[in-house]
């Protein structure tokens, strides 16, 4: 009996082992997390649009005097516009307009401006501002101009003395005015004493200062240069022929589809508006006690009860006492 129980126990053990060997192994644990997905690059921000660009062709005096740096940032910020300035002589600025390479002009040679408009190159001209020209020379004044109030008589003395005179020689508004004074003096300037620089007003003032020579300059650029130490003095001022009016002109959009006529008119409207004219009337006051340019737009004159251009008189620092009719004819 005991042997039988032993055999039964062995059989049960063998059967249990057999069953254990045939059982299916438990599956390996699986991860419950999702497989990684590729990371997309961050979306690029859309590029900011470039502001519109307006091409302004202007005389060097508006840039050399610092007026443009004083005025234009306000317009650019208000209208989200970039103004590309081409500062050259008035003749070159007008040529840029004729060729359709500018949208708007700011110049100071009235006869050339009128011819530009008459030829259909411009569609709108507005009076903007004015100041005056002055005849400059070295402090010792070897030609003896100091005290003269007649610009033509001063030029006659320069020619007689053959005193070195530096001319813009660049068909600018200043050069145009200079030629008108030589004509009034009955002189055709020529010779070693007469230097035709073909340069802007700032460069000519530098040359005249270095050579201690005479020259003709707009007052604003000259005064701006005195802050840099020029030794030239104002010797002649106050003659009505020295009146210096500025105009602003919209170029004819028929020059091509690239001409920004609407923006040019917006710019002109802004320039001649009373608030901007008031700003022009403050330019230079802090440094010189009086403005370098006098406001003269139609809206400004209307707001102040003035009549024709220049009717309010030349700035006191210009010492000119003339009317707009006389001044416009000689501009």
Secondary structure, 3 states (H helix, E strand, C coil): CHHHHHHHHHHHHHHHHHHHHHCCCCCCCCCCCCCCCCCCCCCCCCCCCCCEEEEEEEEHHHHHCCHHHHHHHHHHHHHCEEEEEEEECHHHHHHHHHCCCCCEEEECCHHHHHHHHHCCCEEEEEEEEEEEEEEEECCCCCCCCCCCCCHHHHHHHHHHHCCCEEECCCCCHHHHHHHHHHHHHCCCCCCCCEEECCCCHHHHHHHHHHHCCEEEEEHHHHHHHHCCCCCCEEEECCCHHHEEEEEEEEECHHHCCCCCHHHHHHHHHHHHCHHHHHHHCCCCHHHHCCCCCEECCHHHHHHCCCCCCCCCCCCHHHCCCCCHHHHHHHC
